[in-house]
């Protein structure tokens, strides 16, 4: 129905009208020109606040944006906790196996082999956790599908990026205990037991 025919019997408008205008000029100047044009047509027509489309869109997704910011903060905290946990676990494992590592070095095991043994142990542990986390994430994305914008529920590049991030954090968290293990003096390690 054309807007002029939508006027009620008492002369009131049934709903507010929204006007979208694409302008190439300064938006503030264009807003004043649109307001003036509306007043020139009918001085009794109330003109609401003129806003840029970007502001309207930004305001309409503010709740979703803040929710995603909270989720992002939790994800960052989870990555940090994972790194601290892997580091602590691998440090404890290396300290418990100091005698074994010292014995291996004493009988001729190379430092590269010690390094690869500890990194392999840390990555194996991480792969188990990543597999469980991926399964959980695939199950939970169906619940969060309303919050996803621009990606699907099972977006392969997103899952691959997160898995790569977790594996990278695990390598960094395992590298320091592994490097310390290669510096173990076999004489001191064997005497400690």
Beta strands, then each sheet from edge to edge (+ up, - down):
end
